[in-house]
Amino acid sequence: MPIEIFVDADACPVKDEVYRVAGRHGLKTHVVANSFMRVPRDPLIGFVLVSAGPDAADDWIAERASPAAVVVTNDIPLAARCVKAGASVISAVGKPFTEASIGMALATRDLMDQLRSAGEITGGPRPFSQKDRSAFLSALDLAIVRLKRAGH
């Protein structure tokens, strides 16, 4: 089964990095969003426009996640679904989601939602940095190399 990359593209700050790494490795990349966005004219890069439903992009990606897939997302519930399907999942800051870490990530997300709902937390995540971009590039390359070594 060939390696494919799936990008949860709405609000993804590392799409250009994905295109660059995927091109270097010659991998098919699916950019999934519920609103139109430009992607490079490259036969290996496909744009998938899904309906405007709240989980339409997540559902499309999760249905195709497999042990030969790399999924790029900051959406923790989507990451959990893809990890369960055996995919390699990476956040935009280069943090891998694994079977060992996804439970804590889900619990932390739920706690933060509760705190925000109670008015305890008003700030958002810290600004995306060059260090984050660099960590993402390393994590994506590492995930692809691991899948290649595993025979995909």
Salt bridges, closest charged atoms under 4 A:
GLU4 OE2 - HIS30 NE2 2.86
GLU17 OE2 - ARG133 NH1 2.73
ASP59 OD1 - ARG81 NH1 2.85
GLU63 OE1 - ARG64 NH1 3.53
ASP110 OD1 - ARG109 NH1 3.33
ASP113 OD2 - ARG109 NH1 3.58
ASP113 OD1 - ARG116 NH2 2.78
ASP132 OD2 - ARG126 NH1 2.98
ASP141 OD1 - ARG24 NH2 3.01
ASP141 OD1 - HIS25 NE2 2.73
